[in-house]
C-alpha cells in the first residue's frame, strides 16, 4: 500500500474525523501507558514517552492505515522479567535490538509468515499473559505494602499471601470505585473512555474522602516530569548486547504477532488491507527510536486501534494526533498525574487482562479434546508458571510434532485387485475376483503426503508387496500432493528392490511437486519415462502388454492370462531381496 494511497481523497471533513478520533484515543492511551509501564517494573512516565514516540512513528511509517501503537499488556511479563533480571538500562537495549530484528523481518518479507503460528499457541500464551497481568495487580488492588515483585507466578502468589495482613481498606475502596466506573461508563456514557472516568472519579474520591491513606504514583515513583522527554543515550557494548539477544528476539516475535493481529482486526473492521512487511518495518523503527528517549517496547494495540476506528478515523493522521495529544497533556498536566492512586490503576489492568484473555476461544478449544487442546494447555501453563520464552518455544515444537504425526497418519496405502479382462480396476480395495485376479499384477493406491513422518505407512506399503509370480507393480500416486527427500529415498529404495527382483514398476497420476523432486533426484529416470502414465487405464493396458509378452512362469508354454494356471505346474518363485542399508527412516541417512 503506497503512502499516497492512505491519504487519497483527504479533505477537511476527513481531518475533522481524524482530530476527534485522535484526541479520544490519546486520552484513552494516557492511563494505559502509565499502567503498562508500572506493571512492567518501570516508572510511569516511560510508558507515556513510549506512547508519544512509538505511537507517532508507527502511524507515520507503518503499513496499516488505522494502527495505534504503544505499550501493551502483552509485553508486561517479558518486560518485567527483563527488568528484574537485567535492570532498566538493559531493557532499553533489548527494546532497541528488538526494533532492529523487526526491521530485518520486514526487509526479508517475513510478515506473511507470522500468520502460520498455530492458533493454540497464540491463544495459550495470550491467556497466560492475561493471568499474569491480572494476578500482578492483586497487591495494588488490595493496597498491600512490602510486596516484592518476582519473575514467577507462584512466587508472586506466595508474596501476596505473606503480606495479606497489610490489607488497606481505603485502597480496596478506591479500586472498587474505579472498577465500578469502568463497568458502568460504557452503559451510560458510551462516548466517554471508561478508564478516564475511573481514574478521575477514584482519584477525586481518594483525595477528598481519605487523603493520604492510599499509595499514589507520586509517593511510589516520584513526580512525573512535564515537557518533552529528554534524549537517553544507550551504552552499547559486546557484554551488554549479547545477553539481550534472546529477550530481544522474543520481544520482536511477540511484537510482530500483536501488531499484525491488530492490523488484521483493523482490516476486518474497515474493509481495507494492510502491508504486513511495511508494518514490521514501521514497528521496528519505532522501537529503535523509543529507547533513545527512555521508552519501553511498543506494538500495535488492538483495543486502541478499534477505538480509533469506531470514532471515525480515516487515515494514519489520527494516530499521529493521538501521540501529539499525549505529549500536550504530559507537558501541561503531568504534575496532577502524580496524585493518581496505584489502586486506581489496578482495575484498569485487570479489565485489560479480562478482555485479552481469549476466554471464549480457550473454552471452545478445550472442548475439542484434540492435539490442539494439549498444545493450548501446555503453552498456557508454561506461560503462567515459567516464562513466555519457554512457553512459546515448547508450544511451537509440540505443535509441529503433533502436526507431523497427524500428517503421517494421513498417508494410506490400499491394495486394489485389477480386472485385467476389461482393462479396468475394481474400485474397492481387497476385492477378490476369481475370474480376473492375476497374481502377476499388483495395484496400490497411495493417498496422502509421502514424507519423513509417514514411515509407518510406508512399512505397510512394503509389507503388502508379495513375492512369487509378481511381474508388474502399478502405484497410483494421484492423491500424493507432496513428497520430501526422505519419502523419495524410501520410494526409490522400494523401486530398486522391485527392479532387482525382475518386477516392473508403473506409476500413474503423478502430481507436479513429486514429479519435480523425483526428476531432480534421479528416481524418475530409474523408473523410466515410459512407465509413467496420466491415468490408471493406460497403465493397466501397458501392464497387460508386459505379462502377455512373457510365457507362464509355471508351464513355460502359454501366456499366463490364457493358461490361468490350468497346467497345474508350480510357479517359479523368486523371492524379493531384503531391503537393507538403503532405507531412509525418519529423516536419518543410512550408513
Buried (B, 14 or more C-beta within 10 A) or exposed (E): BEEEEBBEEBEEEBBEBBBBBBBBBBBBBBBBBBBBBBBBBBBBBBBBBBBBBBBBBBBBBBBBBBBBBBBBBBBBBBBBBBBBEBEBEBBBBBBBBBBBBBBBBBEEEBBEEBEEBBBBBBBBBBBBBBBBBBBBBBBBBBBBEEBEBBBBBEEBEEBBEEBEEEEBEBBBBBBBBBBBBBEEBEEEEEEBBBBBBBBBBBBEBBBEEBEEBBBBBBEBBEEBBBEEBEEBEBEEEEEBBEBBBEBBBBBBBBBBBBBBBBBBBBBEBBEBBBBBBBBBBBBBBBBBBBBBBBBBBBBBBBBBBBBBBBBBBBBBBBBBBBBBBBBEBBEEEBEEBBBBBBBBBBBBBBBBBEEBBBEEBBEEBEEEEEBBBBBBBBBBBBBBBBBBBEBBBBBBEBBEEBBBEEBBEEBBBBBBBBBBEEBEBBEEBEEEEEEBBBBBBBBBBBBBBBBBBBBEBBBBBBEEBEEBBBBBBBBBBBBBBBBBBBBBBBBBBBBBBBBEBEBBBBBBBBBEBBBEBBEEBEBBEBBBEEBBBEEBBBBBEBBBEBBEEEEBBBBEEBEBBEBEBEEEBEBEEBEBEEBEEEBBBEEEEEE
